[in-house]
Amino acid sequence: MPPRKRVTKKQRALEILARLKQEYPDATCSLDYETPVQLLIATILSAQCTDERVNLVTPELFRRFPDAPAMASADLEEIEALVKSTGFYRNKAKNIQAACRKIVTEFGGEVPPRMDDLLTLPGVARKTGNVVLAHAFGINAGVTVDTHVKRLSGRLGLTKETEPVKIERDLMKLLPQPDWENWSIRLIYHGRAVCNARKPLCDRCMLADLCPSATVKPSIEPLDAPANTVPLAEADPTR
């Protein structure tokens, strides 16, 4: 039997990325929106809530308040009533309105296309900022880290961190910048379909041989290898 191939963490990340692209070629943002401010609001609502639930709520919300000025001047209790089923609705409604008011007063009614500016908005952290910049403006400013990305990146041995900002920093070092958001979306799809929280389906996983947490025997060494070891076949991150 030939010796198992050993790869560096970065090589393994690129191979995982290539396989995710092949497995989920049409993966995209699951939230429904028409404008950057609508995406911002939908992303705030998605915290600890499914995208499916958010998409049931936003049509009426956006019909009543389609832009930042309308949301900024809305009755807060009406916003609360419309978003109640997404959970934590009072805090979400408060942040949405406060963010829209700041967008109106400081950014001319338009969502700013800069991370530093987005992070000044109530209810917006890097996760929301990354989603908005990537999907509304085509800017890959970082890696979106939600519960799926956090769980799978740890299981795949790509980070030992538990804080989203530190996980994001580790992943940004391993992945090409054009694929930062691409990675997150596909990893979220994989987390929903295969690598779920309670009982991952390792026997169905196309990443099992690359995963140190898999219950099936991997065909390569899961940890970083010395520079003189035999690398995995080069993965094309653009395909």
C-alpha positions in Angstrom: 0.0 0.0 0.0 1.4 3.4 -1.0 2.1 5.8 1.9 -0.7 8.3 2.7 -0.1 11.8 1.3 0.5 14.6 3.8 -0.5 18.1 3.0 -0.3 21.6 4.6 -3.3 23.2 6.1 -3.5 25.7 3.2 -3.3 23.0 0.5 -6.1 21.1 2.4 -8.2 24.3 2.5 -7.9 24.8 -1.2 -8.9 21.2 -1.9 -11.9 21.6 0.4 -12.8 24.7 -1.5 -12.6 23.0 -4.9 -14.8 20.1 -3.8 -17.3 22.5 -2.2 -17.5 24.4 -5.5 -18.1 21.1 -7.4 -20.7 19.9 -4.9 -22.6 23.2 -4.6 -22.0 25.0 -7.9 -25.1 27.2 -7.7 -24.8 28.1 -4.0 -25.7 31.7 -3.3 -27.1 33.9 -0.5 -30.5 32.5 0.7 -32.0 35.8 1.8 -34.5 37.6 -0.5 -33.8 41.3 -1.1 -33.7 43.9 -3.8 -31.5 46.6 -2.4 -28.5 46.9 -0.1 -30.5 48.2 2.8 -33.0 45.3 2.4 -30.1 42.9 2.5 -28.7 44.6 5.6 -32.1 44.4 7.4 -32.6 40.7 6.3 -29.2 39.8 7.6 -29.9 41.5 11.0 -33.1 39.5 11.2 -31.3 36.2 10.4 -29.4 36.2 13.7 -30.5 33.0 15.5 -33.2 32.5 12.9 -33.5 30.6 9.7 -33.3 32.3 6.3 -36.6 30.6 5.4 -38.3 32.3 8.3 -36.7 35.7 7.5 -37.9 35.3 3.9 -41.5 34.8 5.1 -41.3 38.0 7.1 -39.5 40.5 4.8 -42.0 40.8 1.9 -44.6 42.6 4.1 -41.9 44.4 6.0 -40.3 45.8 2.8 -43.7 46.5 1.3 -44.5 48.8 4.2 -41.0 50.2 4.6 -39.0 49.7 1.4 -36.0 51.9 2.1 -33.9 53.5 4.9 -36.0 56.7 5.2 -39.2 54.8 5.5 -37.8 52.4 8.1 -36.2 55.3 10.0 -39.6 57.1 10.4 -41.7 54.0 11.0 -43.6 53.3 14.2 -41.3 51.0 16.2 -44.1 48.9 17.4 -45.2 48.2 13.9 -41.7 47.0 13.0 -41.7 44.8 16.1 -45.0 43.2 15.1 -43.8 42.5 11.5 -40.5 40.8 12.6 -41.8 39.1 15.8 -41.6 35.6 14.5 -37.8 35.9 13.8 -37.1 36.0 17.6 -35.5 38.7 19.7 -37.8 41.0 17.8 -37.6 44.0 20.1 -33.8 44.2 19.9 -33.8 43.5 16.2 -36.5 46.1 15.4 -34.6 48.7 17.6 -31.3 48.0 15.8 -32.9 48.0 12.3 -34.6 51.4 12.9 -31.5 52.9 14.5 -29.3 51.7 11.7 -31.6 53.1 9.1 -31.7 56.5 10.9 -27.9 56.6 10.9 -27.9 55.6 7.2 -30.2 58.6 6.5 -28.4 61.1 8.6 -24.8 60.2 8.0 -24.7 58.3 4.7 -27.3 60.1 2.5 -29.9 57.3 2.8 -27.6 54.7 1.2 -25.8 51.7 2.8 -22.1 52.6 2.9 -19.9 50.2 1.0 -17.1 50.2 3.6 -16.6 47.8 6.5 -15.5 50.5 8.9 -18.7 52.5 8.2 -20.9 49.5 8.4 -19.6 48.6 11.8 -20.8 52.0 13.1 -24.4 50.9 12.5 -26.4 49.5 15.4 -26.8 45.7 15.2 -24.0 45.3 12.6 -20.9 43.2 13.3 -18.4 41.7 10.8 -20.7 38.8 9.9 -23.4 41.2 8.7 -20.9 43.6 7.1 -19.3 40.7 5.2 -22.6 39.5 3.8 -23.7 43.0 2.7 -20.4 43.9 1.1 -20.1 40.6 -0.8 -23.6 40.3 -2.1 -24.7 43.9 -2.4 -21.4 45.4 -3.6 -19.3 42.5 -4.8 -16.6 43.3 -2.2 -14.9 40.4 -0.4 -13.8 42.2 2.8 -13.6 39.0 4.9 -15.1 35.6 5.6 -18.6 35.4 7.0 -18.6 33.3 10.1 -22.0 32.0 11.2 -22.7 28.9 13.3 -22.2 26.5 10.4 -18.9 28.1 9.3 -17.7 28.1 12.9 -18.6 24.4 13.4 -17.3 23.1 10.1 -14.0 25.1 10.1 -13.2 23.6 13.5 -14.2 20.1 12.5 -12.1 20.3 9.4 -9.1 21.3 11.5 -8.7 24.7 9.8 -8.8 26.7 13.1 -8.7 26.0 16.8 -10.3 29.4 17.6 -13.8 29.8 19.0 -14.3 33.5 18.5 -15.8 34.5 15.1 -13.3 37.3 14.5 -10.3 35.0 15.2 -11.8 32.2 13.1 -12.3 34.7 10.3 -8.6 35.7 10.6 -7.4 32.1 10.3 -9.6 31.4 7.3 -8.5 34.6 5.5 -4.9 33.4 5.7 -5.8 30.0 4.1 -8.2 31.1 1.3 -7.9 33.3 -1.8 -9.7 36.6 -1.2 -12.0 36.3 -4.2 -13.4 33.1 -2.6 -13.9 34.4 0.9 -17.6 34.7 0.7 -17.9 31.8 -1.8 -16.3 29.6 1.0 -18.9 30.7 3.6 -21.9 30.2 1.4 -20.9 26.7 0.3 -19.8 25.7 3.8 -23.2 26.8 5.1 -24.9 24.6 2.4 -22.7 21.7 3.5 -23.4 22.2 7.1 -27.2 22.1 6.5 -27.1 19.1 4.1 -24.4 16.9 5.6 -22.3 18.1 8.4 -25.0 19.0 10.9 -24.4 19.8 14.5 -25.7 16.7 16.3 -25.0 13.8 13.9 -22.8 14.6 10.9 -23.2 12.2 8.0 -19.6 11.4 7.5 -20.4 8.3 5.3 -22.0 10.7 2.8 -19.4 13.5 3.0 -17.1 14.2 0.1 -14.7 15.9 2.5 -14.3 12.9 4.8 -10.8 12.1 3.7 -9.7 15.7 4.4 -11.4 15.9 7.8 -9.7 15.0 11.0 -13.1 14.8 12.7 -14.6 12.3 10.3 -15.7 8.9 11.5 -14.4 7.3 8.4 -10.6 6.7 8.0 -9.0 9.6 6.2 -6.5 8.9 3.4 -4.2 11.8 4.2 -2.6 13.2 7.4 -5.1 15.8 8.8 -2.5 18.1 10.4 0.1 20.4 9.0 3.0 18.6 7.4 6.7 19.6 6.9 7.5 21.4 3.7 9.3 18.4 2.2 6.3 16.0 2.3 4.4 15.0 -0.8 1.6 17.5 -1.5 -1.9 16.7 -2.5 -2.6 17.3 -6.1 -3.0 21.1 -6.6 -6.5 22.2 -6.2 -7.7 24.9 -8.7 -9.6 27.4 -6.5 -11.1 29.1 -9.5 -13.1 26.3 -11.0 
